[in-house]
Each structure stands twice: as C-alpha cells, then as structure tokens.
Amino acid sequence: MSPTSSKLMPVLDGSAAGFRRAAGDLGEAIAVLSGGLPPDQWTRSRLAQALREIQSFLVAEAHAQDGRAAISEDVLLRAAVASMMTHPVSVAMPVALVTEAGHGR
C-alpha cells in the first residue's frame, strides 16, 4: 500500500446511520472492484474516504479489543472483582419522622 492509501482518517461516528452508510459505501467499492463501471472522480474520492474511515474504525476497535483482552486476562483484577462481589452491599440512609412537610422531629 502506498502511504496515501493507508493513511488513517477520522473514525466513523458509530451511529447506526453511520454504519449503514459505511456498509453501503463498502458494497459500492466491492462492486467497482469486481468489474463494475468505473466511478467518476467525485465518487472515487468519496469511496476512498469511506474505506479509510472503515479502516480507522477497525484499527481503533482492534486497540480497544486488546485492552478488553488484557483486562479479562488480568488474574489479579478478576480476583479483586470476585472478592468484592462476595461481600453484600447495603446502603443505609438516615431516616427522620416527618410531622409536617419539610420539618423533622
């Protein structure tokens, strides 16, 4: 890959509409690559940008997955969380008898 074509772009917005738009662009790029009509210059630029956004999203997700995997493999962290879960949690709130609205005894 040339440095230009592998350059990362801003990540997709992460919304359902953004994913649908990216999926449509990806489908269009696949059609062009499989022998469809060559796109005009504006469409080619749009598809290249969409593919770079998808690439950036996948790279960011790979980094996030590395972090999730590291946390799930951390034995000490899992043991600490497990020990916290064995102790019951209770929340006590002070209660005062109310005789009139806003006035305690």
C-alpha positions as a printed NumPy array, in Angstrom:
array([[  0.   ,   0.   ,   0.   ],
       [  1.171,   3.488,  -0.655],
       [  1.422,   5.892,   2.308],
       [ -1.52 ,   7.846,   0.908],
       [ -3.884,   4.903,   0.62 ],
       [ -3.049,   3.546,   4.073],
       [ -3.375,   6.884,   5.857],
       [ -5.873,   6.755,   8.708],
       [ -8.891,   9.048,   8.624],
       [-11.291,  10.144,  11.354],
       [-13.195,   7.21 ,  12.792],
       [-16.833,   6.61 ,  11.867],
       [-19.341,   8.336,  14.099],
       [-20.526,   4.983,  15.484],
       [-24.212,   5.627,  14.93 ],
       [-26.449,   3.084,  13.213],
       [-26.839,   5.506,  10.3  ],
       [-23.055,   5.849,  10.049],
       [-22.64 ,   2.084,   9.931],
       [-25.352,   1.741,   7.282],
       [-23.711,   4.468,   5.192],
       [-20.308,   2.79 ,   5.54 ],
       [-21.79 ,  -0.596,   4.617],
       [-23.364,   0.948,   1.509],
       [-20.059,   2.557,   0.529],
       [-18.244,  -0.707,   1.121],
       [-20.74 ,  -2.547,  -1.081],
       [-20.296,   0.061,  -3.787],
       [-16.498,  -0.278,  -3.592],
       [-16.804,  -4.071,  -3.857],
       [-18.973,  -3.678,  -6.955],
       [-16.39 ,  -1.377,  -8.563],
       [-13.53 ,  -3.738,  -7.7  ],
       [-15.389,  -6.733,  -9.103],
       [-15.63 ,  -5.197, -12.543],
       [-18.463,  -2.702, -12.324],
       [-18.467,   0.582, -14.165],
       [-15.591,   2.809, -13.123],
       [-16.878,   5.622, -10.903],
       [-16.435,   9.305, -11.616],
       [-13.699,  11.162,  -9.73 ],
       [-16.028,  12.524,  -7.011],
       [-17.472,   9.059,  -6.311],
       [-13.986,   7.537,  -6.292],
       [-12.857,  10.118,  -3.709],
       [-15.953,   9.508,  -1.574],
       [-15.429,   5.745,  -1.644],
       [-11.726,   6.102,  -0.811],
       [-12.572,   8.286,   2.184],
       [-15.26 ,   5.843,   3.328],
       [-12.821,   2.942,   3.111],
       [-10.24 ,   4.905,   5.113],
       [-12.869,   5.652,   7.767],
       [-13.74 ,   1.956,   7.945],
       [-10.029,   1.138,   8.198],
       [ -9.581,   3.644,  11.04 ],
       [-12.616,   2.242,  12.839],
       [-11.26 ,  -1.3  ,  12.587],
       [ -7.828,  -0.221,  13.864],
       [ -9.432,   1.63 ,  16.809],
       [-11.599,  -1.4  ,  17.596],
       [ -8.527,  -3.659,  17.478],
       [ -6.803,  -1.424,  20.059],
       [ -9.932,  -1.415,  22.223],
       [-10.159,  -5.206,  21.958],
       [ -6.517,  -5.509,  23.058],
       [ -7.419,  -3.505,  26.156],
       [-10.501,  -5.625,  26.863],
       [ -8.468,  -8.812,  26.413],
       [ -5.75 ,  -7.548,  28.763],
       [ -8.337,  -6.765,  31.435],
       [-10.08 , -10.116,  31.082],
       [ -6.72 , -11.922,  31.312],
       [ -5.61 ,  -9.986,  34.406],
       [ -5.866, -12.604,  37.166],
       [ -5.364, -10.115,  39.999],
       [ -8.104,  -7.832,  38.715],
       [-10.51 , -10.744,  38.32 ],
       [ -9.722, -11.927,  41.861],
       [-10.296,  -8.428,  43.257],
       [-13.625,  -8.108,  41.482],
       [-14.654, -11.59 ,  42.616],
       [-13.82 , -10.769,  46.249],
       [-15.844,  -7.554,  46.044],
       [-18.819,  -9.471,  44.716],
       [-18.837, -11.88 ,  47.696],
       [-19.481,  -9.122,  50.227],
       [-23.081,  -7.952,  50.484],
       [-23.61 ,  -4.311,  49.722],
       [-26.034,  -2.301,  51.818],
       [-26.863,   1.344,  51.704],
       [-28.17 ,   2.988,  54.861],
       [-29.882,   6.323,  54.676],
       [-30.756,   8.385,  57.756],
       [-34.483,   8.475,  58.303],
       [-36.332,  11.012,  60.414],
       [-40.01 ,  11.063,  61.187],
       [-41.662,  13.963,  59.414],
       [-44.5  ,  15.694,  61.214],
       [-45.058,  18.473,  58.708],
       [-43.748,  18.887,  55.224],
       [-40.066,  19.742,  55.475],
       [-39.883,  19.609,  59.307],
       [-38.342,  16.67 ,  61.108],
       [-38.814,  15.829,  64.805]])
